[in-house]
Amino acid sequence: MNFDLTDEQGLLRDVARELFSSTYDVETRLQVADTDLGWSREVWSQLAEIGILGLGFDPEEAGQIELMVVLTEIGRRLALEPVAQGALIPGGLIAELGDDDQRKLLDDVAEGGTLLALAHQEPGMRGMSTRVTTHAELQGDSWIVTGVKNPVLYGDCADSLIVSAALPDGGVGLFVVNAEAASRRDFRTFDGQRGAEVTLDSVVAQPLGTGGDAVTHLQNALIRQQSALCAEAVGAMEEALRLTTEYLRSRKQFGVPLSTFQTLTQRAADMYVSLELARSMNFYAAMSIADGNFDPVIAARAKLQISRSGRHIAQEAIQLHGGIGVTAEYPVGHYAARLTAINQTLGSADDQLHTLIGAIGTYGTVSL
């Protein structure tokens, strides 16, 4: 298995890294997070100019590996722009299922003019379940959708929503909804990002593509989003480890650098082991999707290791920084917050274990 990026993927990584590195430091991030929007339209336009907001809409040009590369750089700088949530994941569903008119919307998304959001999660939903209480009804020639979606990441500023809803004759359909037609209660998440509770009260909706049961496509989109979260977490872990080792080399205690204390360097080495475990599972998940294998078990395996590694690295980074690690002015605490949020998005480590436990009966046996 080849884990090396192609020249094009390497160039994409370098361009994304340069953009986010020149845009974000801890002070800038705090300032942007405190704005009404919570992210930068200027950076969004730059992402559109270099083609990042349209990645994966044409699978022959880019796929999950390219998405992984960009999300890793987003995680490294804790960038606030909703690249996956507001463009690539819901846009991928439109590219896959949408009719000609709906696909025209993707041009506006790729150019940065339209923001999307996938409205699927509901109160009480755990993991990547596709069972929804939101329901769709056919009234005359039009569909209407009723229900509550929460949390909808960046649903507070989305222009169009891709809504999952139970169909009258069974199955789950996907619908395009004008976000202005829904009632939205926006909120800030503890890691500095934005979301909304979206209430749909007999809102007119347009079936995505030809309509009908879209459970398989919805599950595949959630697996893609899970992989994107894993990539972002790896980027955050890489930077948290870098900051920690840099601090151990520069901070002195009893007249010598902290890096001279064996116990501390051993703890940093354990952080590196956790990072490499997470990195390998991140590649495993993304490469499986790139090969057309949308397996929820693989997604659960990757997210489980990402969650465990993220928790370990976040806790150790704060501990090894001492009191400065929990201050708002220093970045390590923000990396810990983002890693914690990623762990809870689309199912925690415990939820991934339940998925793996449920799949035990499908495993083969080996006779010796």
Helices and strands as residue ranges (DSSP letters): H 7-23, H 26-33, H 41-49, G 52-54, H 64-77, H 83-83, I 84-88, H 89-97, H 100-110, E 116-119, E 135-139, E 142-153, E 160-166, E 172-178, G 179-181, E 183-188, E 194-207, H 215-250, E 252-253, E 256-257, G 258-260, H 262-290, H 296-321, G 322-326, H 332-344, H 349-358, G 360-362
